[in-house]
Amino acid sequence: MTYAFEVWGHPHGELSGGLAALGAVTVAHVPPGSDKAQPWPAAVVDAVASQQAE
């Protein structure tokens, strides 16, 4: 699962503000006791899918 983000600065003094940073963070599901990533649990997949459908 990857989250993209943007950070915007506000105008300050003589600076007009604008895009200050952008990037992405990728997260993985690693169950307790496991040493590697596993597929996301069905409840998580269903919850994300239902939010994307809105």
C-alpha positions in Angstrom: 0.0 0.0 0.0 1.5 3.3 -1.0 0.5 6.8 0.3 1.4 9.8 -1.7 1.7 13.2 0.0 2.3 16.9 -0.7 3.4 19.6 1.8 2.4 23.1 1.0 3.9 26.2 2.5 1.9 29.3 3.3 3.0 32.8 2.1 5.4 34.4 4.6 7.0 37.8 4.2 8.2 38.2 0.7 7.9 34.4 -0.1 4.7 33.4 -2.0 4.5 29.9 -0.5 3.9 26.9 -2.6 4.8 23.2 -2.8 7.5 22.5 -0.3 7.8 18.7 -0.5 6.2 15.7 -2.1 6.8 12.0 -1.8 5.4 8.6 -1.1 5.5 6.1 1.7 5.0 2.4 1.1 3.8 0.3 4.0 3.7 -3.5 4.3 1.9 -5.9 6.6 4.3 -7.9 8.8 2.4 -10.0 11.3 3.8 -10.4 14.8 6.4 -13.2 14.9 7.0 -13.0 11.1 10.2 -11.9 9.6 8.7 -11.0 6.2 5.7 -9.2 4.7 2.5 -11.1 4.2 -0.6 -10.3 2.2 -2.9 -7.8 3.9 -5.7 -9.4 6.0 -9.0 -9.6 4.2 -10.6 -7.1 6.6 -8.0 -4.5 5.6 -8.3 -5.1 1.9 -12.1 -4.9 2.2 -11.9 -1.6 4.2 -9.6 0.0 1.7 -11.6 -1.2 -1.3 -14.8 0.2 0.3 -13.1 3.7 0.7 -11.8 3.7 -2.8 -15.3 3.0 -4.1 -16.7 6.2 -2.6 
